[in-house]
Amino acid sequence: MKLLMPLRVPELAPSLGRIIVPRREQEPWVPLDDIREELATRVLELGGEGRAAAAREAEGDERARVLETTGRRAWASAWDHAVRRAAARVAEALEAEMTRTARGVRLPRRRVRRLLLTAGEKRAIAARLGAGGGTFVAALDELEAAAKRAADASVLEKDAHAGWQEALRTVARRLEAAWLALEDEVEEERGRWQPELDKLALWRPKLWPVIVAWLPLGVLLVWLGLVLGGYLPAPAWLAARLGF
């Protein structure tokens, strides 16, 4: 489960290594390795664009294209896609666990269907998973501002380009922090739903419908047994039928 990383990626490699390599040794509740690696691959692609921009002193349309490729929209799109996929996987895991628990206690099927998460609950999960990306979003704002300065700068204005490169490194570091916060939030999400799962595991069918349905019948059978045994007098209509 490794990705080949170019050796000369000073602006991205230190942070990216921690995104690619799993932080936890224990088996996670919801596996996110493929999502993490997809995000890391996308970051590598953006890093390649950044190195290409640093290698050439492009101006005009070419420079604008490179800045757009490595700009705020590209980074935000990669992050939002990862958050949505992680949230969908958490929702699927929750629904699967609820369904298993419900079947274990023999919950009626019509009630099992009600356990499925609503669209609003799924959006809330996605919002909580992405909440750790606040500093990442702030870094994107700075990257956008640095990209505008680099776009307007001439070839001789090296400071503008250096500032843009530093903004790229900051975004990579903030993305690492946002991903680690997302992993923590995934673990907390299970704890947030655990009371619901515990309550579901304690569910038992109610006894009063059984009592209401069978108590009159039981009383009738006991009375009939006493009548047939001669312990109670039989009513005239029953005596006529039984030949008493």
FENHUTA-V478396 format. One record per pair of residues at least 12 apart in sequence whose ideal C-beta (glycine too) atoms are under 6 Angstrom apart, sorted by the first residue. I is the first residue (numbers start at 1). J is the second residue. D is the distance in Angstrom with one decimal. If there is no record, write none. Layout:
i/j/d
I/J/D
I/J/D
//
This chain:
i/j/d
3/20/5.5
9/47/5.2
11/165/5.8
11/168/5.3
11/169/4.5
12/47/4.0
12/172/4.7
15/172/4.5
15/173/4.7
15/176/4.2
16/40/5.9
16/43/5.7
18/176/5.5
19/40/4.8
19/176/5.5
19/179/5.6
20/40/4.7
29/190/5.3
30/89/5.4
30/90/5.4
30/93/4.9
30/186/5.6
32/86/5.8
35/82/5.5
35/85/5.0
35/86/5.7
39/78/6.0
39/82/4.5
42/78/4.4
46/70/5.2
49/66/5.9
49/69/4.8
49/70/4.7
50/70/5.2
50/168/5.2
53/66/4.3
57/155/4.9
67/147/4.6
67/151/5.6
71/147/5.4
72/140/4.6
72/143/5.9
72/144/4.5
75/140/5.8
75/171/5.8
83/126/6.0
83/129/5.4
83/130/4.3
86/129/5.6
87/125/4.8
87/126/3.6
87/129/5.2
90/125/5.6
90/186/6.0
90/189/5.6
91/117/5.3
91/122/5.0
91/125/5.9
94/193/5.7
95/116/5.6
98/115/4.6
101/197/5.8
101/200/5.0
101/201/5.3
105/203/4.9
128/185/5.7
129/182/5.2
129/185/5.1
132/178/5.3
132/181/2.5
132/182/5.7
133/178/4.0
135/174/4.9
136/174/4.1
136/175/5.5
136/178/4.2
139/170/4.8
139/171/4.6
139/174/4.1
142/167/5.3
143/167/4.2
143/171/5.2
146/163/4.9
146/164/4.4
146/167/3.9
147/164/5.9
150/164/4.2
//
